[in-house]
Amino acid sequence: MLSADNHILENTFASDVEMKPTRDGFGTGLLQLGETNPDVVALSADLKESTRCEAFAAKYPSRFFECGVAEQNMITIAAGLGVSNKIPFAASYAVFSPGRNWEQIRTTIAYNDANVKIAGHHAGISTGPDGATHQAIEDIATMRAMPNMKVIVPVDFIEAHKATVAASHIWGPMYLRFTREKSSIITTEQTNFVPGKAYELWESKKPQVVIIGCGPILYQALLAAQELEKEKIGTVVLNSHTIKPLDEKKIAALAKKYGAVVTVEEHSIIGGLGGAVAECLAKHQPTPIEFVGMHDIFGESGKPAELLKKYKLDKDAIKDAVRKVIERKK
């Protein structure tokens, strides 16, 4: 079980593994940037507590802009700041931003290549009881289709912090996707996070399948990989945190080496990570592929774990997909 820098993730399967939501990593990363870079500013659409902008707002009130329930206004203000030598982070729920203000993002930010970081929170069905109206499952697709836009989906709290800090050093529009539910911390401070570079979280001695995923749902892929070992089915679990630009070289090389791919995401299988990987393989290395994600359906209210199971996003669904793609490979 290896990370990219060969640090063994000893606590990944411990019963007392530490859990924090990725949105908390955004909050700590934003606060660190406030301390180190005076050009960083933050904007919220009346959700500074939920999006973890509260600490930044309290410490740097002159660099925080509360825009109220007006996401279109928030994003156009951010665009102006982004072309004025500031580094704005605009935060709201993903169903509202980029959901409600997609056209403003397209025209004022992406089209102008404005240096704005869009933080979409409460993404995926693990938002739980809030139901389908608040469960963004299309946001990756809509954002990665936009010219100039980069897309990053951190795997855990630590990586979310790193991604937020890294975003400030990369010029141009960027979408950062965060979740509300507490999730397992499966990386360490030493794990090497580089935007645009995927890395292995798990590698069996004799892999037969590559599982490619993004976000906290990758913990389910690790659980599946561990259980598949008992069936003598070896896997590689790849953290493709950056969906655009996708690490096509790495993905194509692994697909060529092992001959079967499963993608895993808390998002629609249409246009998200699975779509990006399929496009990559069609171009560079045609390979049997199975998709684990939301199958052209909305979510509903419920406990996050129950929803993952119902919509076949849990470890058992991933194991089924692995077995299926192996049969196709044969």
C-alpha positions as CSV (number, residue, x, y, z in Angstrom):
1,M,0.0,0.0,0.0
2,L,2.1,2.9,-1.3
3,S,1.7,6.6,-1.7
4,A,3.5,8.4,-4.5
5,D,6.6,9.1,-2.3
6,N,6.6,5.5,-0.9
7,H,5.3,6.5,2.5
8,I,3.3,3.6,3.8
9,L,-0.2,4.7,4.8
10,E,-0.2,2.6,8.0
11,N,-3.4,4.1,9.5
12,T,-5.6,4.0,6.4
13,F,-7.6,0.9,7.6
14,A,-7.4,1.6,11.4
15,S,-10.7,1.6,13.2
16,D,-9.8,5.0,14.7
17,V,-8.5,6.6,11.5
18,E,-8.9,10.4,11.7
19,M,-11.8,11.9,9.8
20,K,-12.3,15.5,8.6
21,P,-14.3,17.0,5.8
22,T,-12.3,18.3,2.8
23,R,-14.0,21.7,3.3
24,D,-12.0,22.0,6.5
25,G,-8.8,21.7,4.5
26,F,-9.9,24.5,2.3
27,G,-10.5,26.6,5.4
28,T,-7.0,26.0,6.9
29,G,-5.4,26.5,3.5
30,L,-7.2,29.8,2.9
31,L,-6.1,31.0,6.4
32,Q,-2.5,30.1,5.7
33,L,-2.6,32.0,2.4
34,G,-4.0,35.0,4.3
35,E,-1.0,35.0,6.5
36,T,1.5,34.5,3.7
37,N,0.1,36.4,0.7
38,P,-1.5,39.8,1.0
39,D,-3.0,39.5,-2.5
40,V,-5.3,36.6,-1.5
41,V,-8.9,37.6,-0.9
42,A,-12.0,35.6,-0.2
43,L,-15.7,36.0,-1.3
44,S,-18.8,34.2,0.0
45,A,-22.4,34.0,-0.9
46,D,-23.8,34.1,2.6
47,L,-22.2,30.8,3.5
48,K,-18.9,31.7,5.1
49,E,-19.4,29.3,8.0
50,S,-20.4,26.3,5.8
51,T,-17.6,27.0,3.3
52,R,-15.0,27.5,6.1
53,C,-14.2,31.1,5.1
54,E,-15.1,32.3,8.6
55,A,-11.6,32.2,10.1
56,F,-10.2,34.1,7.2
57,A,-13.0,36.7,7.4
58,A,-12.4,37.2,11.1
59,K,-8.7,37.7,10.8
60,Y,-8.7,39.6,7.5
61,P,-12.0,41.5,7.4
62,S,-10.7,44.0,4.8
63,R,-9.9,41.1,2.4
64,F,-13.2,39.3,2.8
65,F,-16.3,40.2,0.7
66,E,-19.7,38.9,1.9
67,C,-21.8,39.1,-1.3
68,G,-25.1,37.7,0.1
69,V,-27.3,35.3,-1.7
70,A,-26.2,36.6,-5.1
71,E,-23.8,34.1,-6.6
72,Q,-23.8,35.8,-10.0
73,N,-22.7,39.1,-8.4
74,M,-20.1,37.2,-6.3
75,I,-18.4,35.7,-9.3
76,T,-18.3,38.9,-11.4
77,I,-16.8,40.7,-8.4
78,A,-14.2,37.9,-8.2
79,A,-13.5,38.3,-11.9
80,G,-12.7,42.0,-11.4
81,L,-10.4,41.2,-8.6
82,G,-8.8,38.4,-10.6
83,V,-7.8,40.8,-13.4
84,S,-6.6,43.4,-10.8
85,N,-3.6,41.5,-9.5
86,K,-5.6,39.9,-6.6
87,I,-6.0,36.2,-6.0
88,P,-9.7,35.7,-5.2
89,F,-11.2,32.5,-3.8
90,A,-15.0,32.5,-4.3
91,A,-16.8,30.0,-2.2
92,S,-20.3,28.7,-2.2
93,Y,-22.2,25.4,-2.5
94,A,-21.3,23.7,-5.8
95,V,-25.0,23.6,-6.8
96,F,-25.0,27.4,-6.6
97,S,-21.4,28.0,-7.8
98,P,-20.8,26.8,-10.5
99,G,-24.4,25.6,-10.7
100,R,-26.3,28.9,-10.6
101,N,-23.7,31.2,-12.0
102,W,-22.1,29.1,-14.7
103,E,-22.7,31.7,-17.4
104,Q,-20.9,34.4,-15.3
105,I,-18.0,32.1,-14.7
106,R,-17.8,31.3,-18.4
107,T,-18.0,34.9,-19.6
108,T,-16.2,37.0,-16.9
109,I,-13.7,34.5,-15.7
110,A,-12.8,31.7,-18.2
111,Y,-13.2,33.9,-21.3
112,N,-11.0,36.5,-19.8
113,D,-8.6,34.0,-18.2
114,A,-9.1,35.8,-14.9
115,N,-7.1,34.5,-12.0
116,V,-10.0,33.3,-9.9
117,K,-10.3,30.2,-7.8
118,I,-13.9,28.8,-7.5
119,A,-14.5,26.7,-4.4
120,G,-17.5,24.5,-4.9
121,H,-18.6,23.0,-1.5
122,H,-21.0,20.3,-0.4
123,A,-20.5,18.4,-3.7
124,G,-21.6,14.8,-4.4
125,I,-24.4,12.8,-2.8
126,S,-22.6,12.5,0.5
127,T,-24.1,15.9,1.2
128,G,-26.8,13.5,2.4
129,P,-30.1,14.8,4.1
130,D,-30.1,18.0,2.0
131,G,-31.3,15.9,-0.9
132,A,-30.9,16.1,-4.7
133,T,-31.3,19.9,-5.0
134,H,-28.1,20.3,-2.9
135,Q,-26.1,17.3,-4.2
136,A,-23.9,18.6,-7.1
137,I,-23.2,15.6,-9.4
138,E,-22.7,17.5,-12.7
139,D,-20.2,20.2,-11.7
140,I,-17.0,18.5,-12.8
141,A,-18.5,17.9,-16.3
142,T,-19.6,21.5,-16.7
143,M,-16.4,23.0,-15.4
144,R,-13.9,20.8,-17.3
145,A,-15.7,21.6,-20.5
146,M,-15.0,25.3,-20.1
147,P,-11.9,26.6,-21.8
148,N,-9.0,27.8,-19.6
149,M,-10.5,26.1,-16.5
150,K,-8.5,23.7,-14.4
151,V,-10.3,21.2,-12.1
152,I,-9.0,19.6,-8.9
153,V,-10.9,17.3,-6.5
154,P,-8.8,16.6,-3.3
155,V,-8.9,13.1,-1.8
156,D,-8.9,14.2,1.9
157,F,-8.5,17.0,4.4
158,I,-4.7,17.2,4.0
159,E,-4.8,17.2,0.3
160,A,-7.5,19.8,0.3
161,H,-5.3,22.1,2.3
162,K,-2.4,21.5,-0.1
163,A,-4.6,22.0,-3.2
164,T,-5.9,25.4,-1.9
165,V,-2.4,26.7,-1.3
166,A,-1.2,25.3,-4.6
167,A,-4.0,27.0,-6.4
168,S,-2.7,30.4,-5.4
169,H,0.5,29.8,-7.2
170,I,-1.1,28.7,-10.5
171,W,-2.3,31.4,-12.8
172,G,-5.8,31.3,-14.2
173,P,-9.3,30.0,-13.5
174,M,-9.5,27.0,-11.3
175,Y,-12.3,24.9,-9.8
176,L,-11.7,23.2,-6.5
177,R,-14.3,20.7,-5.3
178,F,-15.0,20.0,-1.6
179,T,-17.3,17.8,0.4
180,R,-19.2,18.4,3.7
181,E,-19.2,14.9,5.2
182,K,-16.3,13.9,7.3
183,S,-14.0,11.4,5.4
184,S,-11.0,9.4,6.2
185,I,-7.6,11.0,6.0
186,I,-5.6,8.7,3.8
187,T,-2.5,10.9,2.9
188,T,0.2,12.4,5.1
189,E,1.9,15.7,5.2
190,Q,4.8,14.0,3.4
191,T,2.7,12.7,0.5
192,N,3.8,14.6,-2.6
193,F,0.9,16.6,-4.1
194,V,1.6,18.2,-7.4
195,P,-1.3,19.6,-9.5
196,G,-1.6,17.7,-12.8
197,K,0.3,14.6,-11.5
198,A,-1.7,11.5,-10.4
199,Y,-0.1,9.1,-7.9
200,E,-0.6,5.6,-6.5
201,L,-2.3,5.2,-3.2
202,W,-2.2,1.4,-3.4
203,E,-0.2,-1.1,-5.4
204,S,-0.5,-4.9,-5.2
205,K,2.5,-7.1,-6.1
206,K,0.7,-8.4,-9.2
207,P,-1.9,-5.9,-10.3
208,Q,-4.5,-6.8,-12.9
209,V,-6.6,-3.7,-12.8
210,V,-6.1,0.1,-12.4
211,I,-8.7,1.8,-10.2
212,I,-8.7,5.6,-11.0
213,G,-10.5,7.9,-8.7
214,C,-10.8,11.3,-7.2
215,G,-12.1,12.8,-3.9
216,P,-13.0,11.1,-0.6
217,I,-14.7,8.2,-2.4
218,L,-11.2,6.8,-3.0
219,Y,-11.3,5.5,0.5
220,Q,-14.0,3.0,-0.7
221,A,-11.6,2.1,-3.5
222,L,-8.8,1.3,-1.0
223,L,-11.2,-0.8,1.0
224,A,-12.2,-2.7,-2.2
225,A,-8.5,-3.2,-3.1
226,Q,-7.8,-4.6,0.3
227,E,-10.7,-7.1,0.1
228,L,-9.8,-8.0,-3.5
229,E,-6.4,-9.1,-2.3
230,K,-8.1,-12.0,-0.5
231,E,-9.5,-13.1,-3.8
232,K,-6.1,-12.9,-5.4
233,I,-7.1,-10.0,-7.5
234,G,-4.4,-7.4,-7.5
235,T,-5.0,-3.7,-8.1
236,V,-3.4,-0.3,-8.4
237,V,-5.4,2.6,-6.9
238,L,-4.5,5.9,-8.6
239,N,-5.4,9.2,-7.1
240,S,-6.3,11.4,-10.1
241,H,-7.0,14.5,-8.1
242,T,-6.5,16.8,-11.1
243,I,-9.1,16.1,-13.7
244,K,-8.1,18.9,-15.9
245,P,-5.3,18.9,-17.0
246,L,-5.5,15.1,-16.7
247,D,-2.3,13.1,-16.2
248,E,-2.8,11.4,-19.5
249,K,0.7,10.0,-19.7
250,K,0.5,8.2,-16.4
251,I,-3.0,6.9,-17.0
252,A,-2.2,5.6,-20.5
253,A,1.0,3.9,-19.3
254,L,-0.8,2.1,-16.5
255,A,-3.7,1.1,-18.8
256,K,-1.1,-0.3,-21.2
257,K,0.7,-2.2,-18.5
258,Y,-2.4,-3.8,-16.8
259,G,-5.0,-3.8,-19.5
260,A,-8.1,-2.9,-17.5
261,V,-9.4,0.3,-15.9
262,V,-12.2,1.1,-13.4
263,T,-13.0,4.8,-12.6
264,V,-14.6,5.9,-9.3
265,E,-16.1,9.2,-8.6
266,E,-18.9,10.8,-6.5
267,H,-20.3,12.4,-9.6
268,S,-22.2,11.5,-12.7
269,I,-20.4,9.0,-14.9
270,I,-21.3,11.3,-17.8
271,G,-18.6,13.9,-18.4
272,G,-16.7,13.6,-15.1
273,L,-13.5,11.8,-14.3
274,G,-14.7,8.7,-16.0
275,G,-15.4,10.6,-19.2
276,A,-12.0,12.3,-19.1
277,V,-10.3,8.9,-18.6
278,A,-12.3,7.3,-21.4
279,E,-11.3,10.2,-23.7
280,C,-7.7,9.7,-22.7
281,L,-7.7,6.0,-23.4
282,A,-9.6,6.3,-26.7
283,K,-6.9,8.7,-27.8
284,H,-3.8,6.9,-26.4
285,Q,-4.5,3.4,-25.3
286,P,-7.9,1.7,-26.0
287,T,-8.6,-0.4,-22.9
288,P,-11.6,-2.1,-21.3
289,I,-13.1,0.3,-18.7
290,E,-15.9,0.2,-16.2
291,F,-17.5,3.3,-14.5
292,V,-18.5,3.6,-10.8
293,G,-20.5,6.8,-10.2
294,M,-24.0,8.2,-10.5
295,H,-25.7,6.6,-13.6
296,D,-27.7,9.4,-15.1
297,I,-29.8,9.8,-12.0
298,F,-30.4,12.3,-9.2
299,G,-29.7,11.5,-5.6
300,E,-32.1,11.8,-2.7
301,S,-32.2,12.6,1.1
302,G,-30.5,10.1,3.3
303,K,-27.5,9.2,5.4
304,P,-24.3,9.4,3.3
305,A,-23.3,5.8,3.8
306,E,-26.8,4.6,2.9
307,L,-26.7,6.7,-0.3
308,L,-23.3,5.4,-1.3
309,K,-24.6,1.9,-1.0
310,K,-27.9,2.5,-2.8
311,Y,-26.3,4.2,-5.8
312,K,-23.5,1.7,-6.0
313,L,-20.6,3.9,-5.1
314,D,-19.3,1.8,-2.2
315,K,-16.6,-0.8,-1.9
316,D,-18.8,-3.6,-3.0
317,A,-19.8,-1.8,-6.2
318,I,-16.1,-1.1,-6.9
319,K,-15.3,-4.8,-6.4
320,D,-18.1,-5.8,-8.8
321,A,-16.7,-3.4,-11.4
322,V,-13.2,-4.8,-11.0
323,R,-14.4,-8.4,-11.5
324,K,-16.5,-7.3,-14.5
325,V,-13.6,-5.5,-16.3
326,I,-11.3,-8.5,-15.7
327,E,-13.8,-10.7,-17.4
328,R,-13.9,-8.3,-20.3
329,K,-10.1,-8.2,-20.4
330,K,-10.0,-12.0,-20.7
